[in-house]
Amino acid sequence: MGRFHRHDDGTEHEHHDDHAGHDHSGYATGVERVEVLERIFDENDRCAAENRAVFAAHGLHVVNLMSSAGAGKTTLLAHTLRRLAGQLRVGVIEGDIETSLDADRLAGFGAAITLVNTGAGFGGECHLDAPMVRSALPRLPLAELDLIVIENVGNLVCPAEFDVGESVRAMIYAVTEGEEKPLKYPVMFRAADLVIVNKIDLLPYLDFDVELFRANLRAVNPAATVLEVSARTGAGIDEWCAWLRARHTPSTVVSGAPG
């Protein structure tokens, strides 16, 4: 019996697990399943390349913003849109299994918002993939934007496995989640260019060890940039906005706005 696994470099293979004490009964896999998953990833990667070409043709910088559910993506994004108003023209692709609640929260800040619900099918998809993102593009005024933020579905694993055509990957991590998660769930931490440590306003009330978390993160991704923020109080949001602005050439920044 084996399990299909995709590495961060895109290579895929099947694990054959004969270790004693590991019960994988009921978890059937094999050649047919591997072939199906390979086709899914191949199609996704082709679509991601097409998305990336569309973004490049419009001079767009695209951030795939990921996190577990409840880490604070939408609250952070609301602060971000408010502060970038008049500086960058922002579009948001909002991914959720059901409801328009988060998309509604982001309305009124001057950004172009489009919603992708992934709830069709059994339980709904726990991530956005490249075809889903492509389906959202006709609903955005691409020629009038500088930046697109893709707020991915809240999940600590699956979103990092699918290239959607983004320029860069950022993840939000709440201090309430514990220091050990980079070691237990390395896929997203390893894939992130930027890790935003959120809810730092709660540190006085928690046993969270920031330095231990940073050490665990370095163990799986020593190159990641780390920012500490509070999406509730606004602390650190300016640094996050500066990080976004720094990835734009002057031609993609609104005329007259700071770069």
One Martini backbone bead per residue (centre of mass of N, CA, C, O) as a GRO file, in nm:
protein
  259
    1MET     BB    1   0.098   0.034   0.020
    2GLY     BB    2   0.032   0.378  -0.078
    3ARG     BB    3   0.138   0.727  -0.099
    4PHE     BB    4   0.076   1.028  -0.221
    5HIS     BB    5   0.338   1.273  -0.320
    6ARG     BB    6   0.424   1.625  -0.316
    7HIS     BB    7   0.670   1.826  -0.385
    8ASP     BB    8   0.790   2.150  -0.397
    9ASP     BB    9   0.930   2.084  -0.695
   10GLY     BB   10   0.688   1.878  -0.828
   11THR     BB   11   0.746   1.613  -0.740
   12GLU     BB   12   0.631   1.264  -0.769
   13HIS     BB   13   0.512   1.004  -0.538
   14GLU     BB   14   0.508   0.679  -0.389
   15HIS     BB   15   0.443   0.549  -0.082
   16HIS     BB   16   0.584   0.263   0.087
   17ASP     BB   17   0.428   0.136   0.383
   18ASP     BB   18   0.584  -0.104   0.630
   19HIS     BB   19   0.534   0.004   0.902
   20ALA     BB   20   0.498  -0.064   1.208
   21GLY     BB   21   0.191   0.069   1.345
   22HIS     BB   22   0.063   0.144   1.060
   23ASP     BB   23  -0.271   0.231   0.983
   24HIS     BB   24  -0.408   0.209   0.631
   25SER     BB   25  -0.683   0.126   0.644
   26GLY     BB   26  -0.888   0.250   0.380
   27TYR     BB   27  -0.622   0.368   0.213
   28ALA     BB   28  -0.648   0.367  -0.100
   29THR     BB   29  -0.413   0.294  -0.363
   30GLY     BB   30  -0.219   0.368  -0.666
   31VAL     BB   31  -0.174   0.398  -0.994
   32GLU     BB   32  -0.445   0.533  -1.060
   33ARG     BB   33  -0.427   0.760  -0.852
   34VAL     BB   34  -0.162   0.881  -0.945
   35GLU     BB   35  -0.256   0.953  -1.232
   36VAL     BB   36  -0.480   1.144  -1.150
   37LEU     BB   37  -0.305   1.343  -0.985
   38GLU     BB   38  -0.112   1.415  -1.213
   39ARG     BB   39  -0.330   1.542  -1.394
   40ILE     BB   40  -0.417   1.759  -1.200
   41PHE     BB   41  -0.141   1.901  -1.170
   42ASP     BB   42  -0.085   1.951  -1.469
   43GLU     BB   43  -0.333   2.127  -1.524
   44ASN     BB   44  -0.275   2.337  -1.310
   45ASP     BB   45   0.008   2.427  -1.420
   46ARG     BB   46  -0.093   2.525  -1.693
   47CYS     BB   47  -0.289   2.737  -1.578
   48ALA     BB   48  -0.081   2.897  -1.413
   49ALA     BB   49   0.083   2.989  -1.660
   50GLU     BB   50  -0.151   3.148  -1.785
   51ASN     BB   51  -0.197   3.340  -1.552
   52ARG     BB   52   0.091   3.459  -1.548
   53ALA     BB   53   0.071   3.582  -1.832
   54VAL     BB   54  -0.161   3.774  -1.770
   55PHE     BB   55  -0.025   3.931  -1.545
   56ALA     BB   56   0.221   4.025  -1.709
   57ALA     BB   57   0.059   4.179  -1.932
   58HIS     BB   58  -0.051   4.381  -1.679
   59GLY     BB   59   0.166   4.432  -1.450
   60LEU     BB   60   0.121   4.218  -1.215
   61HIS     BB   61   0.102   4.169  -0.874
   62VAL     BB   62   0.087   3.844  -0.695
   63VAL     BB   63  -0.076   3.737  -0.394
   64ASN     BB   64  -0.059   3.448  -0.194
   65LEU     BB   65  -0.284   3.421   0.075
   66MET     BB   66  -0.215   3.229   0.367
   67SER     BB   67  -0.392   3.002   0.600
   68SER     BB   68  -0.549   2.935   0.857
   69ALA     BB   69  -0.823   2.933   1.022
   70GLY     BB   70  -0.829   3.243   1.203
   71ALA     BB   71  -0.550   3.416   1.160
   72GLY     BB   72  -0.634   3.708   0.989
   73LYS     BB   73  -0.665   3.785   0.684
   74THR     BB   74  -0.909   3.983   0.660
   75THR     BB   75  -0.821   4.193   0.866
   76LEU     BB   76  -0.553   4.259   0.732
   77LEU     BB   77  -0.672   4.336   0.454
   78ALA     BB   78  -0.835   4.578   0.547
   79HIS     BB   79  -0.593   4.744   0.639
   80THR     BB   80  -0.446   4.739   0.368
   81LEU     BB   81  -0.657   4.882   0.189
   82ARG     BB   82  -0.667   5.143   0.351
   83ARG     BB   83  -0.351   5.216   0.319
   84LEU     BB   84  -0.340   5.179  -0.013
   85ALA     BB   85  -0.512   5.400  -0.074
   86GLY     BB   86  -0.378   5.582  -0.351
   87GLN     BB   87  -0.124   5.382  -0.424
   88LEU     BB   88  -0.282   5.113  -0.490
   89ARG     BB   89  -0.434   4.899  -0.719
   90VAL     BB   90  -0.673   4.669  -0.592
   91GLY     BB   91  -0.722   4.318  -0.603
   92VAL     BB   92  -0.963   4.058  -0.499
   93ILE     BB   93  -0.947   3.709  -0.428
   94GLU     BB   94  -1.207   3.535  -0.273
   95GLY     BB   95  -1.173   3.244  -0.065
   96ASP     BB   96  -1.452   3.015  -0.012
   97ILE     BB   97  -1.665   2.773   0.054
   98GLU     BB   98  -1.868   2.978   0.193
   99THR     BB   99  -1.991   3.263   0.141
  100SER     BB  100  -1.955   3.648   0.162
  101LEU     BB  101  -1.833   3.764   0.426
  102ASP     BB  102  -1.540   3.853   0.351
  103ALA     BB  103  -1.606   4.018   0.101
  104ASP     BB  104  -1.789   4.220   0.254
  105ARG     BB  105  -1.564   4.330   0.449
  106LEU     BB  106  -1.392   4.454   0.187
  107ALA     BB  107  -1.584   4.657   0.134
  108GLY     BB  108  -1.509   5.013   0.085
  109PHE     BB  109  -1.170   5.035   0.004
  110GLY     BB  110  -1.134   5.041  -0.332
  111ALA     BB  111  -1.156   4.754  -0.416
  112ALA     BB  112  -1.153   4.476  -0.620
  113ILE     BB  113  -1.407   4.224  -0.584
  114THR     BB  114  -1.390   3.859  -0.585
  115LEU     BB  115  -1.569   3.549  -0.574
  116VAL     BB  116  -1.477   3.209  -0.450
  117ASN     BB  117  -1.657   2.920  -0.432
  118THR     BB  118  -1.583   2.567  -0.311
  119GLY     BB  119  -1.860   2.390  -0.233
  120ALA     BB  120  -1.857   2.204  -0.451
  121GLY     BB  121  -1.927   1.911  -0.345
  122PHE     BB  122  -1.751   1.731  -0.113
  123GLY     BB  123  -1.727   1.980   0.132
  124GLY     BB  124  -1.525   2.116  -0.032
  125GLU     BB  125  -1.263   2.308  -0.104
  126CYS     BB  126  -0.936   2.376   0.067
  127HIS     BB  127  -0.879   2.544  -0.206
  128LEU     BB  128  -0.708   2.707  -0.452
  129ASP     BB  129  -0.688   2.698  -0.796
  130ALA     BB  130  -0.614   2.789  -1.110
  131PRO     BB  131  -0.902   2.767  -1.238
  132MET     BB  132  -1.040   2.941  -1.024
  133VAL     BB  133  -0.879   3.197  -1.077
  134ARG     BB  134  -0.948   3.222  -1.376
  135SER     BB  135  -1.260   3.261  -1.327
  136ALA     BB  136  -1.209   3.557  -1.189
  137LEU     BB  137  -1.076   3.753  -1.403
  138PRO     BB  138  -1.329   3.873  -1.563
  139ARG     BB  139  -1.416   4.031  -1.275
  140LEU     BB  140  -1.156   4.203  -1.336
  141PRO     BB  141  -0.971   4.514  -1.385
  142LEU     BB  142  -0.667   4.455  -1.486
  143ALA     BB  143  -0.583   4.734  -1.633
  144GLU     BB  144  -0.650   4.889  -1.330
  145LEU     BB  145  -0.410   4.733  -1.190
  146ASP     BB  146  -0.129   4.638  -0.958
  147LEU     BB  147  -0.279   4.440  -0.745
  148ILE     BB  148  -0.312   4.097  -0.628
  149VAL     BB  149  -0.513   3.934  -0.384
  150ILE     BB  150  -0.516   3.599  -0.266
  151GLU     BB  151  -0.761   3.468  -0.064
  152ASN     BB  152  -0.737   3.188   0.072
  153VAL     BB  153  -0.823   2.914   0.202
  154GLY     BB  154  -0.858   2.794   0.519
  155ASN     BB  155  -0.540   2.625   0.536
  156LEU     BB  156  -0.229   2.457   0.631
  157VAL     BB  157  -0.187   2.292   0.340
  158CYS     BB  158  -0.328   2.288   0.048
  159PRO     BB  159  -0.263   2.574  -0.083
  160ALA     BB  160   0.056   2.506  -0.120
  161GLU     BB  161   0.007   2.278  -0.363
  162PHE     BB  162  -0.104   2.530  -0.548
  163ASP     BB  163  -0.057   2.677  -0.832
  164VAL     BB  164  -0.196   3.013  -0.949
  165GLY     BB  165   0.024   3.246  -1.063
  166GLU     BB  166   0.196   3.375  -0.868
  167SER     BB  167   0.461   3.576  -0.743
  168VAL     BB  168   0.383   3.531  -0.432
  169ARG     BB  169   0.415   3.402  -0.091
  170ALA     BB  170   0.190   3.436   0.185
  171MET     BB  171   0.170   3.404   0.546
  172ILE     BB  172  -0.046   3.351   0.824
  173TYR     BB  173   0.041   3.354   1.180
  174ALA     BB  174  -0.076   3.261   1.486
  175VAL     BB  175   0.012   3.255   1.820
  176THR     BB  176  -0.226   3.045   1.896
  177GLU     BB  177  -0.081   2.787   1.735
  178GLY     BB  178   0.211   2.765   1.797
  179GLU     BB  179   0.559   2.681   1.755
  180GLU     BB  180   0.544   2.380   1.599
  181LYS     BB  181   0.412   2.400   1.307
  182PRO     BB  182   0.658   2.399   1.108
  183LEU     BB  183   0.713   2.092   1.179
  184LYS     BB  184   0.419   1.965   1.130
  185TYR     BB  185   0.359   2.196   0.875
  186PRO     BB  186   0.585   2.257   0.627
  187VAL     BB  187   0.471   2.330   0.346
  188MET     BB  188   0.387   2.631   0.383
  189PHE     BB  189   0.646   2.740   0.513
  190ARG     BB  190   0.830   2.655   0.271
  191ALA     BB  191   0.658   2.831   0.048
  192ALA     BB  192   0.716   3.092   0.191
  193ASP     BB  193   0.833   3.425   0.165
  194LEU     BB  194   0.618   3.516   0.388
  195VAL     BB  195   0.585   3.564   0.749
  196ILE     BB  196   0.299   3.642   0.943
  197VAL     BB  197   0.286   3.739   1.274
  198ASN     BB  198  -0.002   3.720   1.451
  199LYS     BB  199  -0.136   3.848   1.746
  200ILE     BB  200   0.074   4.010   1.939
  201ASP     BB  201  -0.130   4.128   2.153
  202LEU     BB  202  -0.135   3.828   2.306
  203LEU     BB  203   0.144   3.766   2.441
  204PRO     BB  204   0.088   3.842   2.750
  205TYR     BB  205  -0.133   3.575   2.753
  206LEU     BB  206   0.099   3.384   2.663
  207ASP     BB  207   0.346   3.107   2.591
  208PHE     BB  208   0.470   3.223   2.349
  209ASP     BB  209   0.772   3.156   2.156
  210VAL     BB  210   0.922   3.341   1.927
  211GLU     BB  211   1.209   3.217   1.899
  212LEU     BB  212   1.116   2.926   1.857
  213PHE     BB  213   0.956   2.975   1.608
  214ARG     BB  214   1.190   3.087   1.436
  215ALA     BB  215   1.360   2.828   1.455
  216ASN     BB  216   1.152   2.642   1.320
  217LEU     BB  217   1.136   2.797   1.057
  218ARG     BB  218   1.440   2.780   0.980
  219ALA     BB  219   1.440   2.466   0.951
  220VAL     BB  220   1.240   2.492   0.678
  221ASN     BB  221   1.289   2.835   0.622
  222PRO     BB  222   1.556   3.049   0.608
  223ALA     BB  223   1.439   3.271   0.378
  224ALA     BB  224   1.220   3.389   0.534
  225THR     BB  225   1.021   3.645   0.594
  226VAL     BB  226   0.953   3.838   0.900
  227LEU     BB  227   0.644   3.949   1.049
  228GLU     BB  228   0.506   4.155   1.308
  229VAL     BB  229   0.153   4.154   1.398
  230SER     BB  230  -0.167   4.343   1.434
  231ALA     BB  231  -0.489   4.330   1.312
  232ARG     BB  232  -0.627   4.485   1.550
  233THR     BB  233  -0.416   4.742   1.600
  234GLY     BB  234  -0.187   4.770   1.345
  235ALA     BB  235   0.066   4.645   1.404
  236GLY     BB  236   0.293   4.623   1.126
  237ILE     BB  237   0.137   4.718   0.863
  238ASP     BB  238   0.341   4.907   0.734
  239GLU     BB  239   0.550   4.687   0.666
  240TRP     BB  240   0.365   4.524   0.482
  241CYS     BB  241   0.308   4.752   0.278
  242ALA     BB  242   0.605   4.796   0.205
  243TRP     BB  243   0.647   4.513   0.089
  244LEU     BB  244   0.448   4.551  -0.141
  245ARG     BB  245   0.565   4.811  -0.274
  246ALA     BB  246   0.860   4.692  -0.330
  247ARG     BB  247   0.729   4.499  -0.575
  248HIS     BB  248   0.720   4.771  -0.738
  249THR     BB  249   0.729   4.947  -0.998
  250PRO     BB  250   0.671   5.264  -1.094
  251SER     BB  251   0.466   5.169  -1.328
  252THR     BB  252   0.274   5.014  -1.087
  253VAL     BB  253   0.231   5.293  -0.962
  254VAL     BB  254   0.058   5.537  -0.871
  255SER     BB  255   0.054   5.839  -0.964
  256GLY     BB  256   0.218   6.018  -0.697
  257ALA     BB  257   0.284   5.783  -0.529
  258PRO     BB  258   0.437   5.608  -0.313
  259GLY     BB  259   0.692   5.338  -0.337
   0.00000   0.00000   0.00000
